[in-house]
Amino acid sequence: MGMQHMKAIAAHTKVLNSVSRCIRGGKACHCYKPHTDCEFGLWLYSKLIPASLSASAHVQEVVQEIEVTHLKFHNVIKKIEQSTKDGNAEETKKLETDLMGLSNKLIQHILSIDSELSTMEL
């Protein structure tokens, strides 16, 4: 796996861990950033998406799924911020489960095209 892929996954994991820490600590979460402004999003929009335009149709399809999943991930973080602010522990727990599922999906998508990504200029 290329170094940029690892950095992107590490940045994504860092955000996920921050949200989980807030939830476990019973604190209001303030981790939301627009999906284009986080470290993963910066890599996605400045490197991966442009490089994928000259890749196979399969890679383009997976990159599109990465983009959609990443946006959903951020939308759930925004909902978690609201539910923690409202003190709604039940909703927060459900949203955290959703967030973990999206995180797993995002990483699986990246890993599914790793061999193709390692040959692209990112």
C-alpha positions in Angstrom: 0.0 0.0 0.0 1.3 3.4 -0.9 2.3 5.9 1.7 -0.5 8.3 0.8 -3.0 5.5 1.2 -1.8 4.8 4.7 -1.8 8.4 5.7 -5.3 8.8 4.4 -6.5 5.8 6.3 -4.6 7.0 9.4 -6.2 10.4 9.2 -9.7 8.8 8.8 -9.0 6.6 11.9 -7.9 9.6 13.9 -11.2 11.3 13.3 -13.1 8.1 14.2 -11.1 7.7 17.4 -11.8 11.3 18.4 -15.6 10.8 18.0 -15.5 7.5 19.9 -13.5 9.2 22.8 -16.1 11.9 23.1 -18.9 9.4 23.2 -17.2 7.1 25.7 -16.4 10.2 27.8 -20.0 11.3 27.8 -19.0 14.6 26.4 -20.6 16.7 23.6 -18.8 15.9 20.4 -17.2 18.7 18.4 -15.4 16.7 15.8 -17.4 17.6 12.7 -15.7 19.2 9.7 -17.0 19.4 6.2 -16.0 16.3 4.2 -13.9 18.4 1.9 -11.9 20.0 4.7 -10.6 16.9 6.7 -7.2 15.4 5.9 -8.8 12.4 4.2 -11.1 14.6 2.1 -8.2 16.8 1.0 -6.4 13.7 -0.2 -9.5 12.3 -1.8 -10.4 15.5 -3.8 -6.9 16.7 -4.6 -5.2 13.3 -5.4 -7.4 10.3 -5.6 -10.4 11.5 -7.6 -8.2 13.4 -10.2 -5.9 10.3 -10.6 -8.9 8.0 -10.9 -10.2 9.7 -14.0 -7.6 8.0 -16.2 -8.0 4.6 -14.4 -10.2 1.7 -15.2 -14.0 1.9 -15.0 -13.8 -0.4 -11.9 -11.5 1.9 -10.1 -13.6 4.9 -11.0 -16.7 3.2 -9.6 -14.9 2.3 -6.4 -13.6 5.8 -6.0 -17.1 7.1 -6.4 -18.2 4.8 -3.7 -15.4 6.1 -1.5 -16.6 9.6 -2.1 -20.2 8.8 -1.2 -19.3 6.8 1.9 -17.0 9.5 3.1 -19.7 12.1 2.7 -22.1 9.8 4.7 -19.4 9.4 7.4 -19.3 13.1 7.9 -23.0 13.5 7.9 -23.2 10.9 10.7 -20.6 12.8 12.7 -22.7 15.9 12.4 -25.7 14.0 13.7 -23.6 12.6 16.6 -22.7 16.2 17.5 -26.3 17.0 17.8 -27.3 13.9 19.7 -24.4 14.3 22.2 -25.4 18.0 22.6 -29.0 16.9 23.3 -27.9 14.2 25.7 -29.6 11.5 23.7 -27.4 8.4 24.6 -29.6 5.9 22.7 -29.5 7.8 19.5 -25.8 8.5 19.9 -25.1 4.8 20.3 -27.1 4.0 17.1 -25.2 6.6 15.2 -21.9 5.4 16.5 -22.7 1.9 15.1 -23.6 3.5 11.8 -20.3 5.4 11.8 -18.3 2.3 12.5 -20.0 0.5 9.6 -19.3 3.4 7.2 -15.7 3.5 8.4 -15.3 -0.2 7.7 -16.9 0.2 4.3 -14.6 3.2 3.4 -11.4 1.3 4.4 -12.6 -1.9 2.5 -13.2 0.2 -0.6 -9.6 1.6 -0.5 -8.1 -1.8 0.1 -10.2 -3.4 -2.7 -8.4 -1.3 -5.2 -5.0 -1.0 -3.5 -3.1 -2.8 -6.2 -4.5 -0.4 -8.8 -3.9 2.6 -6.6 -0.3 1.8 -6.1 0.3 2.1 -9.8 -1.4 5.5 -10.1 0.3 8.8 -9.7 -1.1 10.2 -6.5 
